[in-house]
Amino acid sequence: MINVIADRYAQALFEVGEETQTTSELYQELSELVDILNENKDLYNFLKSPLIGREDKKNVMQNIFENQLSNSMNNFLKVVIDKDRISAIENMKESYKSLLNDKNNILEGTAITAVKLSEKEIKDLEKNLSIKYNKNVTLNNIVDETILGGVLVKLGNEEIDGTVRTRLSKMKNQLSQVIS
């Protein structure tokens, strides 16, 4: 349910960004706002509290972010507070990022390897995947020594598993079938 709500709010903000040609700037503002709320739990809890009036919440946010947020983001934040949806703001950010990536033909993913990839290796992998998917692929490298070697690439709901661990597991299954 919260993702449906987040998607709707993100879509509305994205449409405002499209109209004003500020989609990237709005994402940056939303991302920074979410970071601030995550770093300041007291502020976040204040905004989520049902005991505090909406006008008080909006006044506090106005005072904190005076002249720091665009009019579009200020208005968006007011609507989020008015509708008591502040607890979904992180999901809104993720939904907005997805919309922005779709607009810019970007596909984000993760490359899981046993050792850290060099910048050149990441760029080469991104280039090859970009050609395969006809999108601009950007990868985040995560090190997981349990995969032994190779690379596991996660792009959205898809996985490309070229790890040694998986290959060994497949060979083990094949050998057990032959021996049985």
Buried (B, 14 or more C-beta within 10 A) or exposed (E): EEEEBBBBBBBBBBEBBEEEEBBEBBBEBBBBBBEEBEEEEEBBEBBBEEEEEEEEBBEBBEEEBEEEBBEBBBEBBBEBBEEEBBBBBBBBBBBBBBBBBEEEEBBBBEBBBBEEBEEEBBEEBBEEBBEEBEBBBBBEBEEEEEBEBBBBBBBEEEEBBEBEBBBEEEEEEEEEEEEE
